[in-house]
Each structure stands twice: as C-alpha cells, then as structure tokens.
Amino acid sequence: MKNYFIGFLFTLVMASCGAPSGMFRLEGSFRNLNQGEFYLYSLDGKGKIDTIQVRNGQFRYEAAIDEPQAFSLIFPNFSEIPVFAESGASVDINGDASHLKEVNVGGTEENNMMTAFRLDVADKTPPQVQKAAEEFIEKNPATMSSVFILNKYFIQKNNPDLKKALNLCRLIEKAQPDNRQITQLREQLTGLKTVETGKQLPKFEAVDVKGKRTNNATLSGDVNVVMVWATWNYESDNLLRQLRLLKKDYGSRLGIVTINVDASQRDCRKAMDRDSINWNVICDGRMLDTPVLAQLGINDIPFNILTDRSGKILAINSNQNEMKRKIKRCLEDS
C-alpha cells in the first residue's frame, strides 16, 4: 500500500517525531472536550481494541503493530473517524469535539488523504458524495482509504449497488493482490449479488448456540429478519433493541434469526441472557469466517435482510428507523 499522495505539508514535520519501530502512536487534542473518552475499533472484524481517555483536552495512546492496519474511532455520540496505522508512525488528531466531521487526522500520507476526502464531501449531497467516493477509489486503489470508502459508501448502505461495489472491489484487488481482506470481500460481494430485493433468500443451514437446527424454514413469520451483529458493535445494539421491541409487539408474526460474529460463544450467550434474546442466534466463534455468512453472501456488520413468508427479499441493510417502518407497514397492512 505504497501508492499514496502527499497530503498536508505540516504533517511532514510531525512525521519526523514518529513512534518507535513496531509501535503506533495516536495523540492530539480536542476543543470543547476537557474530560471524556472514545473507543478504538479494528476494521478487520476484531471489534473493540481499547478505550482512549481524554484529560484536559489531550490524549495519547500507543500500541504494538507489525503491519499497516485500519481503525475506527467511535465517539459517545456514535460519530466515526477512520484512522490508518503504520509501524513507527505517529497519527495526530486535532479539532473541535462539537464538529467531529471537521476534525483533522494527519501525520501520515494515508491519513492526510482520508482527511482531505472527508472535508471535501462534508457538505456534499449524497449523489455528490457517491461520485466523489467512486473517483477517489479509481484514483487511489492501492490505499487503505479506498477499502474503507468502498465499505462505507458502496456496501454499508441501504440497497447497495452491488454491481458497482464489485467492480470497484476488483479494481482495488488488482492494485492490492496480496490483501486477503479485499480478496475475501470480493468473494463475498460475488455471492451477495444473489441477495437482491425481489429475489429469494439464499438457502442457509447452521446450528444455533442452543444446539437447534436453523435454516430458511426457521423464518416462518409473515415478515422475517436475518441480522448480523456483535456485542462490540454499537450499531448492533440499536438494531437489536428495535428488534426486541418489534418482537414484543408482533410475536410469531415476526420471524428473526440473528448471526453473532463474536470470537466467544460465551460473550454471545451473556448478551442473550442480559437482553432477553429468545430467537435463534447462530454463533460458532469464527467471526466473519463463519460459513453461514458465506452461504448468505454477507461480509459486513451490522447487516440485515427483510423477507416475506415465502422468503422473497423485501429490503437489504435497513437502518433502525427504516426497519421499524417497513416491518410495521408490512404487518399492519396484511
């Protein structure tokens, strides 16, 4: 991933004060945030890495790293900022905590590039953002930023354009032939092309955490939901909370099967007990490598599919409010 372009000039000076070899340093300051914390998440499916404390508006964090990695900083209001780490590099974050979209992340060429993109699209309309994202990937396919942008703007959206996502994924894979993550993503996108609104849900089969056989026949409601979640994914919490409320209202008319991608079945069961989840939950501890995701052509979290009783797909990857609205409309009109 060496095909970077030169970003903000002042970060060239900061790069000379990098972290020791084999370490990654994250430091900076926020205005309007004297005390608080935010969270460091891995973007490769490993979930939450650590909590970073802010004291007197300042923070500093170091971690061992042996190869470039992509992370996401998640704030208490659920805002997200991508950060790209390299061995021996120091990443500097500065800005106003009340305007996180405008926060500057610098210190390496990759982070400069991503910050420039974020600032450029901050005030654009959704179609303009989509166009800018496509142009970015086409110009910079060898970067970690392009993988992040592909996920965020072409896959993690309602009813994604899978053909375009697959074409862009192939472009990135050509530029990064040794990147297993993008190869796996391309394979999943190829399978995901079969998951489209109006088509039948692909056949799947697994054993849930209670030892029950779980397959398409398990989805016997008038409306059904298949959802991927994890205890460490904050968006999952919102979607699960909405599903619990809807299940309470509609009972057996709403069928649910969820796929947990935690590395620990124990963590999954604890979450099920804590939140009184009583539908079928598949969790084999293999995270995003669990076979049932391949059967369904899914490679993302959170992810959800809505179907009718016959298995016809009604919607893909709805957000919390859209899911509620679509389920209510389907069940109250029937």
Buried (B, 14 or more C-beta within 10 A) or exposed (E): BEEBEEBBEEBBEBBEEBBEEEBBBBBBBBEEBEEBEBBBBBBBBEBBBEEBEBEEBEBBBEBEBEEBBBBBBBBEEEEEBBBBBBBBBBBBBEBEBEEBEEBBBBBBBBBBBBBBBBEEBEEEEEEEBBEBBBEBBEEBBBBBBBBBBBBBBBBBBEEBEBEEBBBBBBBBBEBBEEBEBBBBBBBBBBBBEBBEEEEBBBEBBBBBBEEEEBBBEBBEBBBBBBBBBBBBBBBBBBBBEBBBEBBEEBEEBBBBBBBBBBBEBEBBBEBBEEBEBEBBBBBBBEBBEBEBBBBBBBBBBBBBBBBBBEBEBBBBBBBBEBBBEBBBEBBEEE
